[in-house]
Structure formats: structure tokens, C-alpha cells
Amino acid sequence: MRTRSIQPGDLILVNKRGRIFHATVRGVAAGGGFEVAPIERGITWRHVKASEISEHWARTGVRREGRPPAGQLGFDELGA
């Protein structure tokens, strides 16, 4: 897996010593690997190697409040 595309805030699936769990990436660790925050309870690992990452989901941009997505009608425009 290419780790260049993994950024802080992304979700990853980790297989560490046979234990599979999801985590949020906090940043790149000194000496390689990633600092993570596990999502599941009971997981204490906070550092994973690139070889232990099974899947990666990139975080999407946050929408601004009050601005509907392009092409979406507001309630005012639907008036009867």
C-alpha cells in the first residue's frame, strides 16, 4: 500500500499481530509508521507500521454550514 496518500484524519483498517481494528490517523510517527487513535474499545496500540495497514479511506472535505451542495434546492425555492 502506498502511504503517501494517507493523511491525518483518514480512517485505516489495521492488522496488527492478528488483531484487526479500525483507527483514525493522528500523524506520521518519528522513525516511520503512523500515530493512530483506535476506534474500537480495548485496543491500546497507538503506533502502526505501513505494512500493518490493510485498507485506507480518505477523509472528505467538511461542508460549510448554510451553503447547500451545488444543484440542491432550498426550501424557499420549493414554495407552492
PLY file of the C-alpha trace (Angstrom):
ply
format ascii 1.0
element vertex 80
property float x
property float y
property float z
element edge 79
property int vertex1
property int vertex2
end_header
0.00 0.00 0.00
1.21 3.50 -0.77
1.41 5.53 2.37
1.99 8.84 0.63
-1.78 9.38 0.29
-2.52 8.72 3.98
-3.15 12.00 5.82
-4.14 12.89 9.41
-7.87 12.37 9.91
-8.13 9.44 7.49
-9.55 6.07 8.55
-7.49 2.90 8.23
-8.01 -0.81 8.81
-5.07 -2.29 10.72
-3.99 -5.91 11.11
-1.51 -5.91 13.99
-0.40 -9.34 15.22
-3.66 -10.88 14.01
-5.84 -8.29 15.75
-7.90 -6.36 13.20
-9.22 -2.91 14.11
-10.14 0.48 12.66
-8.24 3.63 13.60
-8.04 7.32 12.82
-4.64 8.58 11.70
-3.22 11.27 14.00
0.05 11.86 12.11
3.31 10.43 10.92
5.46 8.92 13.69
9.16 9.60 14.10
11.13 6.73 12.63
8.36 5.68 10.21
4.84 4.41 10.64
1.81 6.31 11.86
0.41 7.58 15.14
-3.21 6.41 15.38
-6.26 6.59 17.62
-8.14 3.25 17.61
-11.91 3.45 17.17
-12.77 0.11 18.78
-12.68 -0.34 22.53
-9.96 -2.43 24.13
-7.23 -1.55 21.65
-4.15 0.05 23.19
-1.82 0.28 20.19
-1.10 3.88 19.19
1.62 3.26 16.59
1.33 1.15 13.43
3.74 0.32 10.62
2.83 0.87 6.97
2.92 -2.90 6.37
0.18 -3.39 9.01
-2.33 -1.18 7.17
-4.84 -3.26 5.20
-7.24 -0.60 3.88
-7.44 3.18 3.76
-10.35 5.62 3.46
-9.56 9.27 2.82
-11.40 11.91 4.81
-13.55 14.17 2.66
-13.75 17.92 2.99
-16.13 19.45 5.52
-19.10 21.32 4.11
-19.66 24.87 5.20
-22.80 25.49 7.21
-25.52 27.40 5.39
-24.25 26.51 1.96
-26.17 23.69 0.23
-24.32 21.45 -2.24
-24.36 22.63 -5.84
-27.61 21.69 -7.55
-29.60 21.19 -4.35
-32.78 23.24 -3.94
-33.59 25.02 -0.70
-36.99 25.08 0.99
-37.60 28.65 -0.18
-37.23 27.61 -3.82
-39.73 24.75 -3.45
-42.59 27.01 -2.28
-46.05 26.22 -3.50
0 1
1 2
2 3
3 4
4 5
5 6
6 7
7 8
8 9
9 10
10 11
11 12
12 13
13 14
14 15
15 16
16 17
17 18
18 19
19 20
20 21
21 22
22 23
23 24
24 25
25 26
26 27
27 28
28 29
29 30
30 31
31 32
32 33
33 34
34 35
35 36
36 37
37 38
38 39
39 40
40 41
41 42
42 43
43 44
44 45
45 46
46 47
47 48
48 49
49 50
50 51
51 52
52 53
53 54
54 55
55 56
56 57
57 58
58 59
59 60
60 61
61 62
62 63
63 64
64 65
65 66
66 67
67 68
68 69
69 70
70 71
71 72
72 73
73 74
74 75
75 76
76 77
77 78
78 79
